[in-house]
Amino acid sequence: MPKPKPFTSPLPADAGYSRDLSRLVSLLLQSNPSDRPTVQEVEAMPAVAAAAARWRATLGGLSTPLP
């Protein structure tokens, strides 16, 4: 059985995805689990932290707070 082709880029470069999203997807799809970032490392990424802050700001009108 032939060895699978190495995975290089999960998203097409011209698909309009941001560099941050492309990098995140690439990191999350590492075949070796120990090479993948932890949840804490993902949360610490500036683009993820900014998106989480925007998401939390939209929760202000909810009657039951979410994490």
N, C-alpha and C positions, 0 to 999 in steps of 0.2 A: 504494500500500500504506500503511495507517495506521501511524503511529508507535506502537511498543509502549508500553504503560502503564509508568510508572516503577516500579521495584521498591522497595517500602517496608519490608516486614517478612517475613523468610523463615519465621518460626515464629508460629503463632497465639498471641496474648497470653495466652489462657486455657488453653493446653495444658500448663501446669505446668512449663515449662522455666525455668531460672534466668535472671535478667537477664544474667549473665555469658555464658552459653551463647548466648542470643539475640543479644547484641552481637557475639560472636565469629563466629557464622554470618553475620550481616549484613556484617561486615567482609570475610570470606572470599569472599562472593558479589558483591563489587563488580564491575561489568562491565568497568571499566578496570583492567587488571592493575597498573598503577602506583599505584592507589589501595588495593590490598590490602596487608595487613601482611606483613613478611618473617617467615621462620621464627623469627628471633631476637626479633622484636617479639611474636610469638605466645607464645614460650617465656617471655618476661618478664612476661606478663600474670599477675597474682596467682592467679587461678583455675586457669590452666594449669600454673603452676609448682607449686602445691599438689597438683594431681592427678598430675603427673609424679613428685613426691617420694613420694606414696603408692604409685604404681606401682613405683618403684625399690625401695621398702622391701619389697615382696612378692617381689622377685627374690633376696633374701638366701638362700633355700633352694635355689636352682638350682645345679647343678654347674658350668655354664658361664655366666660373667657376661655380661649384655647391657649395651648402652650406657645 
